[in-house]
Amino acid sequence: MEYEIIKDNLLAEIDTGLKFAKSLDKMAEFEIYLSYRSNSDVVIKQGVVEATDGTTAGTAVRVAKDQRVSFASSSGITPDRIKRTLQEAVASLNATSEKDTRFQGFCEPKPPGREGKFTPAILDLSTDDLVKYSLQIIGDISKVNGRMMAVSACEVSWGGFAIGNTRGLERASSSTFNYASAYAMAIDGNERRASEEEFISREKAIDVSGMGEKAAKRALSLLGAKKLNQTTTLPTLWSPDAAASYVLASFGQSAIGNAIVEGLSPLAPKLGNPIAEKQFTLIDNGQDPQGIGTESVDAEGYPQGRTTLVHQGVLKNFLFDSYYGAIAGNPSTGNSGRAGGPFGGTIPYEEAPKITIKNLEVVPGSKTEEELIASVDGQGLLITDPPIGIFHSDVSTGDFSVVANAVFMIENGEKKTPLEPLSIAGSFYKGLEQLRGVGNDVEMTSFFVKAPSLLIDGFSVTG
């Protein structure tokens, strides 16, 4: 399937499938979702090149009648496969008597949003190109230090999806992105310290210039780490990658509509109230032209939009799909998804829709990371990579306990010695209330989050 006509091809199959669906049961509601994705990726580890190139395509169907809802899926998007999936969904519906009394129907047709940026240069990348870039990363790491363990990866992905239902909705969206990573591990005797550098974009082709060198030098800077040798409370400065993981692990779970409706999120009763310092503003922007999660519609056909979650410290909104939005008395925010997203997951057509973020964006502040470091009196910590365990927090409390492997001591406003891995514990929500600074060094991350450095007070540290 060619990228330029992928939407037209998928919509043609949707239209034919819906006509067949109506012949199966005129009283039922039908929804058909088709997904097609082409992926090429290369990984080089310890001199071994692994390359894969292939497509993932499939069909998902939901059928609703008398508040009973069924789901069926299969690989492939041929007319016969679509018909068979529709028949399986109808058979599943007829076999169940269980009702979902909260279900109010599939998505109503609305004008679509805009798709993100596209460049043909990404489609022109071949597996040979990915091998070349991966080798360049390995070479750049080796130039810094030939004894390092080096791993590189490059990926190109393009495709689209279409969604249609018997309420008259027929929508499609397409997107591309490419990705590269450089992983370097510095070795000195028994000491090993690693760092990673990433590139991700949908508007320009892979550029690995400087990635290997930067990862290697950061890994070397972590050697000679000292023990903290204390349990205390210190301010922590989270660099953009680490800050992105903090934001996703907290709001990526607690601002989701199902957590609000089911009473799992402590944010539910705080709508309209301050939950963070005034310098903190957070947006989920499903229409960011550069955003990896940007599409014209979400996974049930609702237009993706721009939702301000927190404005100058005040909680303003939550994220909904049509199902939980109807329960909560709110319109969908265009945040339905099927697998994929920042946490990866199963193949899109194998899952029914669920609420997910699209592109979280922390509005930048005015200070550089160096200025934030300089603002720390006494001791503090600089966390340069996402800590281990950051995504295993308790959404109901916001409590977390993580291990920071890439961390430096800050003393009297200066970045000092690297530290051995240490544990950091606290509450995501209390941390935002104790936010001391927001940087201007915003970076796009593979977490689907744009974030600057964040300086937070009051976390417990054990080394």
N, C-alpha and C positions, 0 to 999 in steps of 0.2 A: 504494500500500500504506500502511495506517495504522500508526503507531508502536505503538499499544496491542495490536495483534494480529499484529505482524510475526513474532514467534517461532512462534506457532501456525501461521501460514500457511507459513512455511519448513519447519517440522517435518513438516507434512502432505505437502509435496512430497518431502521426504527419504524418508519412509516409502514413498510410492508408487514412488519411484525405486529404492529398495533391493529391492523386490519384483520389479521388472522386471530389475534387475541379476542376481538369482539365476537368472532364466530364461535369461540369456545364457551363463553358465558356472557350474555348481554347485560346481566344485572351486576356483574363484578367490575371493580376498578382494576386496571392493569398499569404497571410501570415497567419499562424496559430500559436497562442500562447496558451500553456497549463500551468496551475499553480496548484500546490498541496502543501498545508501547514498544518502541524499538530501543534496545540498549546495547552499547558496546563498551567494554571496560578492559583495562589492562592493569595488572598488578605485578610489580617486580620486587621480590624478596629474596635476599641472599643469592642474588644472581640468577634466580629462576624466574622466567617470564610466563605469566599465566594470562591468556587472553580469551575472552568470551564475546560472542556476538549473536544476538537473537532477538526474537519478539515475544511479547506476551499479549494475547488477545482472548477476550471472553465475553460472556453474556450473563447478566443477572436480571432476574424477574421477581417482582413482588405483585401479589394479587390480594385484593381486599374485598370482603363481602360480609355484611352483617357484623361488622367489628371483629371479624376474623382476618388475620393477615398471614400469608405464607410467603416463603422465599425459596428460590431455586437458582442454581448457577451452573455453568459449564464452560469449558474452554472452547474457543472458536466463536466466530461471528458470521458463519454462513447462514443462509435462510433456513436450511434444515435444522441446524443447531439451535437457532432462535426458536423455531417452532417446538422443538422437543423440550426446550427449557420452559417454555410457556405451558406446555402440557404437564410437565412435572410439577410446576407451581400450582396449577389448578387441581391436580390429583392430591397434592399436599394440603391444599385448602379444604377440599372435600373430606379429607380424612381427619380433620381436627374440629373439635367443638369449642376449643378454648377461645375466649374473646379478649380483645384488648379494648377496654371501655374508654381508654383515653385517646385512641386513634380517631382522627377527624378527617382523614383523606389525604391523598397525595398532593403534591405542590401545584398551586394554581399558576397559569402562565403569566409572566411578567417580562417587560423588556430586559434583555440581557445587559450585563455590564461590559467593560472593555477587557480585551485580552492584554497580556503583558507584552513586553518588547520581544522582537524576533529578529535574528540575524541569520541569513543563509550560510554564513561562514561556519556556524556550528554544524549544519547538515553536511558540509563539505568535509568534515573531519573523518578520516578513515582509521581503521585499527592500526595501520602502519604509523599514522601520525601520533596516535596515543602511545605506541611503543617508543617513538622518538622522544616525546615529551617526558615519559617516565624515565628513560635512560638519561636524559639531561638532568633530571632531578637527582638521580643517583650519582651522576658525575659531579654535580655541584656540591653535594654532601661530602663526597670523597676528597674534593679539593681542599675543603676546610680541615678534614681529618680523615685519613685513609683507614683508621682503625674503627671507625664508627659502624654500627649496624644501621643499614639504610633500607627503607621501604618506600616505594612510590606507587601511586595509583592515579589513573586517569579514566574518566567516564564521559560518555556522550549519551544523552537520552532525549528522545522526541516521540511525540504521539498525540493522541487525543481521545476524547470520550464523547458520547452522545447519550441523551436522556429524553425519554418520551413517556407520556401517560395518556390515559383516556379522558383527561380533563382538557385536552387540546394542547398540552405542552410538548414541544419538540425543540430541543436546544443542543448545541454542540460547542466544544471548545478544544483548542489545541495549544501545545506549548513545547518548548525545547529548553534544555539547559546542559551545561557541561561543567565538569568538576575535576579538580586535581588535588592531591595531597602529598606532602613530603614529611616523612617520619624519620627522625634521626635519634639514635641512642648513643650517647657518649659513654665510654668505658675507661675507668681508671682503677686497676686492681679489682677489688670486689664491688666497687661503687659503679652504679649504672644510673644514668639520668637521661630521660627522653623528652623530646618536644616535637610538636607537629605544626605544620603550616598548611593552610588550605586556600584554594581558589574555587569560587563557585559563581556562575553567572549565566544569565539567559540572554544577555545583550551583546556579549563579545566572546570570541573564541578563546580557548585556553591560552593563558600566558603564565609560564612557569618561571619567568625571570626572577632570580633572587630567592625563590622559595626554598630550595635546598640549602643554600648558604644561610638563610635566616634561621631555619629549623636547626641546623647544625650548630651555629653559634649560640643559640639559646640553650641547647642541650649542654654545650660545653660550659656555659655560664652557671649551670646548676651543680657542676662538680665541686668537691670540697665543701659539701654541705655540713652544717653543724647542727647539733641537737638543740632544741629550744630549752629542754630540761625544766619545764615549769607548766603548771596549769593555771591559766589566768584568763582575763577578758581583755581583748585588744581590738582596736579598729582594723578592719580588713578592706583592702582595696582590690576589687575584682576587675582584672583586665577584660577587654571586650568579649573574648571567647568564654571566659569564666562567668562574666555577668550575663551573657546570653543564656547559659545553662541555668543560672539562678532564676531568671525571669521565666523561662519555659517551665522549669520544674514547679514553680509556684503558680503563676497565672495560667499556664498551659493546662492545669488541672482544676484549679479552684474557680476560674471564671467561666467554665463550661456549663451550659444550661442544664445538663442532666444532673450535675453535682449540686446545682442550685435547687432544682425541683425536688430532688430526692433528699435534700437536707444534709448532704455530705460536706458542703463547703461552708466554712465559717464566714465567708463574705456575704452570704445570702441576706442577713439582716442589716448589712452595712451600706446598702445602696443609698447614695446621696450624702454619705458621711466621709470625713477624712480618714484615709487608711495609710497615708504615706506623707512624707515631707512635700511641701509645695513644689519643689523643684522636680518632682517625678510625674511625668506624663507618659502614658502607655496607650498605643493604638494598635488594633489589629486591622491591617490594611490589605484587604483582598483585591484592591485595585492599584497597588503599587506597580508601576510599569516594570520595575526591576525585580520584583519579588518572585521567588521561585514558586510560591504557592498561589500566584495570581492566575485566575481564569475568568472568563466572561460569566460563567455560572458555576454554582457548586454542584455537588454530586447528586442532588435531587432536582436540579434545574432552576433553583432560585438564583437571582443575580448576586454575585459577590459584591460586597461593599466595603466601606471604611467605618469601623466602629471604635469610638474612643472609650476605652475601658476605664482609664484613670486620667483625670485632668487636674493638673496642679495639686496632686495629692488626694483628690476627692474621687471616690468610686462612682462611675457614671453609668456603666452598662455591663451586661453579660453577653455571652455568645450563644446563639440559638440556631437550631434547624427548625423546620416547620412543625415537627412533632412536639418537641419540648417547648417551642415558642407558643404553640396553641395552648398547651397545659398552663403555661405561666402567664398567658394573656399578652404575649409580646409577638410581634412579627418576627419571622426568621431574619437573622443577620447575614445569611448567605454563608454559613459555616458548616454545611454538611460535607462530609468527606467519606471516602471509602479506602481504607488502608492507607499506605503511603504516608505522606506528611513527615514531620520532623522525627517521629519515632519509628518510621518504617512500618513494618507489619506484614500482613498477608498480601496476596495478590488482590488488586482492587475489586474485580468482579466476584470474588469469593466472599465479600462482606456486604451486609446491608448497611445503609447509611448510618453514620454516627457524627457527632459534633467534634470538630477539630479546629485548631487555629489555622490561619492562612499565612499571614506575615506579621509577626509581632514587631513593633518598632518602639523603642524608647527614644523620646525626643531628647536630643543632645543638650548638654549644658554649655558653659562658657570656658571651662578650665581644661587644660591639657592634663595628661596623666602625670607629667612631671610636676605640674602645679598642685595636683591632688596629693602627690607624695610629699611635697614641701609643706602641705597644710597639716601633716600629722605631727603632733607634739609627742615627744617620748617615743615609745615603741609602737609599731604596727606591723601588719603583714601585707605583702603584695602577692596575690594569687594570679598566676599567669595562664594556667590551663584549667579546664573544667575539672572539679574535684571528683574523685571516685564515689559513687553512691548518691550523687546529686538528684537522680531521678527516682529514688526509692523513698522519698519523703512521705509523710502521712498527710494527705490532703485535708483531712478533717481537723487537724491542729496546725499544720504548717511546720511541725517540728522536723528537724533534719539533723543528721550526724554524718559527716563526710570525711574523706581523707584527701588532703591536698598534697600532691606529689611535686608540683612545680611552684615553689613558694620562696619568697625572699623576706628577710627582715628589713623593716624600715626603722631607722633611728634618727630622731630629731630632724625629720624632713628629708632624709637621704636614704636611697636604696642601698642596702648593705649586703651582707653575706647570704648565700643560699642556705636554706634550712632543710634538714631531713624531713621526710613525710610526717605530717602531723594531722590531728583530727580537729575539725571545726564543727561546733554544734550550736544550735539556736532555733529560732522560728523565722520562717520567711516573712511572715506578716509583721512581727515585731521589728525585724531588720529594716523594713521599709519605713517604719515610724522613726527609726534612728539613722536614716540616710543623711550623710554629711556632705556628699558631693556627687555631682553627675558630670562626667567628662564630655569633651567635644569630639572624642576619637571614635566615632561610630564605625563599626565594621559589619559587613554581611557575613553571616555564619551558616553552616550547613544545618543548624537547628531551626531554620526558617525564622530567625530572630535577628534584627538589627539592634545592636546595643553598643553604648559607650562604656567606659570604665565607671564603676560605682563604688563609692567609699561609704562603708557601713560600719556603725559602731555597735559594740555590745555583744559580740559572739564569744562563746567560750572556746578556748584554744588549749589543746593538750599536746605536748611534744615530748 
